[in-house]
């Protein structure tokens, strides 16, 4: 009987030390201004996504639902990152040549996803979605920092009309303890 009790306690102890994982998603929008009519004007950057600036993951609802704090995170990786045209719904993404996303915390910065030759992908309306190639970067130091930002950079030709974009970043989060 003692052996059975010992095994039951040992199993409970081991399961308490097991890692747990969940997915969280952060979303944001940006508006790319229209270029002057009839002129191909270089697009040398993309406007910032305000909801991606100064993020504190202790305020993230998925972290709260899991009952964890950012300091308990052992690993965070980007699962997917997409960029979608919200409006006008008949706009394509041919105005973009390249797009990159970076994580930043303090003076540290790391590229998390990118896509080149976007204009050649033939992503057609309505509301095309671009899936970026995700870099295998460990984001735990960024997420556990006092604040983290996600920066967007891109190049191309300014669109003929103002274009509203939505970025969706899915993160796979692991913690050391249940």
C-alpha angles and dihedrals in degrees: 000000000000090000091054091049091047091050092049092051091045091052091049090049093050093048091051089059094049120111123252128206137193140166125245128186131209121194134190143164135223133181120221109208122234119254124236112287116268095006128101101226118187116246104217098174144003125243116260121262103236096205089057093060121096096356116183109197092202083073093049111116094221090054089050091048090053091047094234136127124222090249090065093058115111099181139010124182132173108251096184141343124199135180117204132187107235098177145055086025091209092058120110128201098248090115089071123079098173139359131190134181124206133190115223132188119166107318094337121100132174132177110242103178141359145173128197129197092026092159090062096053094085094224101177133203147286095081100323119208123215117205111206125214107254120225117222095243127153107232099181093105090051096046094046092049119102087261137356131200132197113217125201122208128179147158135209139094121314109257121248089239133033109272125205113208132191122207121200120191118189115198128195107216126195128191129194098227136039 
